């Protein structure tokens, strides 16, 4: 079995049956052993002296934010929720927490915590971001209300009542090779010398394999034939699912699309291993995993 990618590996039961029972939800929320993960503008509270210690609080401390609560699931007989503190300017102060806490983004904290905790943070950040972006109905424009434990938003207009469910945008990300070389590109906004695998969103009416071929050709003019699935990764920045592939190049001449990439090059394994003119993407990204797996083949 392949090792899990960062941000996956949630160990909770998502407890879908619990979401549909308002009475059971209230009971779970009121229990003293229930744990609540506060999220502030997609950042997480951690202890300054030990950033691997996530801040999980009892529901009584977060009663003022119950309208934003989302049931994440259950584990070991304990219910886990997330709440959104984004309206606060000083979240730790608002919660009455001492000044020994810091706020870290998911990219910063995920490599430092156990796999299951990183998955919990990604889950919470992703679904709370969806709530912030769907306060109004996309059909009629009326306000929506959170239901089903935070997993459905319902339009408040009696003439509409459209139900809105959390959305995940599929994106393909692929390592293209021609033997001992891999095709890596970079965007101008990235840190100097950082190169990564190519990626792009799947379009309507398109298979994943077709999306891989199209994106590679659009960005570099390279044509690929064999496309093989590798693994996937939730990527809540704000709501993507990265679908990782490897692909074999049929042509190797690069013609850059100026709207897509600043640069793209073929790198040998030795060049990547020795970091000759190339730095790799974040350790939590599936792009890094694709490259590392290729290096160890």
Protein Blocks (a to p, Z undefined) as FASTA:
>chain_A
ZZddehiaiabdfhlmlmmmmklmmmmmmpmkbccdddeehiacddfklmklccdddfkl
mmmmmmmpccfbdeehiacddddfklpmblmlmnopafkbccddfklmmmmpcfklmmmm
mmmmmmmmmmmmmmbcfklopacddeehopaccdfbfklopacdddddddddddddehja
ccddddfkbcehiacdddddddehiafklmmmmmmmmmnopacfbdcdfbdcddddfbcc
cdddddddfbfbdcddfklpmbdcdddfklmmnogoiacddfkbmklmmmmmmmmZZ
